[in-house]
């Protein structure tokens, strides 16, 4: 139940629909730090760090068909694909930002 860090590249209609702001709200609700940023190729990159259960819940909300589950708000936009990568936790991540 330690701290984990996961980076998710999310494809689909995820820019210009409030997706990053939704991610930030879900991260705050779950106690996850990191960031969500638009990429030039139309994807959103989400860097999430926190307790493993919380990060897993955020990743599930990001990629699950139909969006958030377990008390979260409905996910805006449409996710058509994703890539998930584990990373080493970074002590410099102390809040959640959107870029």
C-alpha positions in Angstrom: 0.0 0.0 0.0 2.9 2.3 -0.7 3.2 5.3 -2.9 3.2 4.6 -6.7 3.5 6.7 -9.8 1.8 6.0 -13.1 1.8 8.0 -16.4 -1.2 7.6 -18.7 -1.3 8.9 -22.3 -5.0 9.2 -23.2 -6.2 9.3 -26.8 -9.6 10.5 -28.1 -11.7 13.6 -27.7 -9.9 14.7 -24.6 -8.9 18.3 -25.4 -11.2 21.3 -25.3 -13.9 19.4 -23.3 -12.8 20.0 -19.7 -10.9 16.7 -19.4 -7.9 18.0 -17.6 -10.0 19.9 -15.1 -12.0 16.7 -14.5 -8.8 14.8 -13.9 -7.6 17.4 -11.4 -10.9 17.1 -9.5 -10.8 13.3 -9.4 -7.1 13.5 -8.3 -8.1 15.9 -5.5 -11.0 13.6 -4.4 -8.7 10.6 -4.3 -5.6 12.3 -2.8 -3.4 12.0 -5.8 -0.7 14.4 -6.9 0.8 15.0 -10.3 -0.3 16.7 -13.5 -2.5 16.6 -16.6 -1.3 18.3 -19.7 -2.4 18.6 -23.3 0.0 17.3 -25.9 0.5 18.7 -29.4 -0.7 15.4 -31.0 -4.2 15.7 -29.3 -3.5 13.4 -26.4 -3.5 14.2 -22.7 -0.7 13.0 -20.5 -1.6 12.3 -16.9 1.1 11.8 -14.3 -0.4 10.4 -11.1 1.3 9.7 -7.8 -0.2 8.6 -4.5 -1.4 5.5 -2.6 -1.6 2.6 -4.9 -5.4 2.2 -4.4 -6.0 5.9 -5.2 -3.8 5.9 -8.3 -5.5 2.7 -9.5 -8.9 4.3 -9.0 -7.8 7.4 -11.0 -6.4 5.3 -13.9 -9.6 3.2 -14.0 -11.7 6.4 -14.2 -9.4 7.7 -17.0 -9.7 4.6 -19.2 -12.8 2.6 -18.1 -15.7 2.6 -20.6 -18.2 5.1 -19.4 -15.8 7.0 -17.2 -15.7 7.6 -13.5 -17.0 5.0 -11.1 -17.2 4.8 -7.3 -18.5 8.3 -6.6 -16.7 10.4 -9.2 -18.2 12.8 -11.7 -18.9 11.6 -15.2 -15.8 11.9 -17.4 -16.0 14.5 -20.2 -15.0 13.8 -23.8 -14.4 10.4 -25.2 -11.4 8.1 -24.6 -10.5 5.9 -27.6 -7.2 4.6 -26.4 -4.5 4.8 -23.8 -1.0 3.8 -22.8 -0.1 3.2 -19.1 3.4 3.2 -17.8 4.7 2.8 -14.2 7.4 5.3 -13.1 9.5 5.7 -10.0 7.8 8.0 -7.4 9.1 11.6 -7.4 9.2 13.5 -4.1 9.0 16.8 -6.0 5.3 16.1 -6.8 3.4 17.8 -4.1 0.1 18.9 -5.7 -1.9 18.4 -8.9 -1.4 20.8 -11.8 -2.9 21.2 -15.2 -0.8 22.5 -18.1 
